[in-house]
Amino acid sequence: MTESDQHDKSQALHELMENEFQQLVDIIEQKQIVHENIEFSKEPPDAEPIMQSARQLHRQSRELGADTLAEFFYELENNARHGVLDETDELLTSIHDEFEKVKDILSSGD
């Protein structure tokens, strides 16, 4: 991989995490607030936006070659599909940690 390729991937990954990932975090935080406000409701929070956002991030991470990061997004997507949102905070921490690893690897080639 050339330095230019590494820089391009690093830039794309940075944009992915700054834009799409932040949108996902915002969606999840909003869903948690809504869920807390209707704690007696028998209806689970709508996981569709989380699933859609995680699917997009999964695909983009895979395209960048960040396979472990993609797997975390896939797990988040799958959990949202099945309405299992109680592990979301742990997954977000894992995603952030993996992003930092990938960013370090890509920037070490600069």
Buried (B, 14 or more C-beta within 10 A) or exposed (E): EEEEEBBBBBEBBBEBBEEBBEBBBEBBEEBBEEBEEEEEEEEEBBBEBBBBBBBBBBBBBBEBEBEEBBBBBBBBBBBBBEEBBEEBEEBBEBBBEBBEEBBEBBEEEE
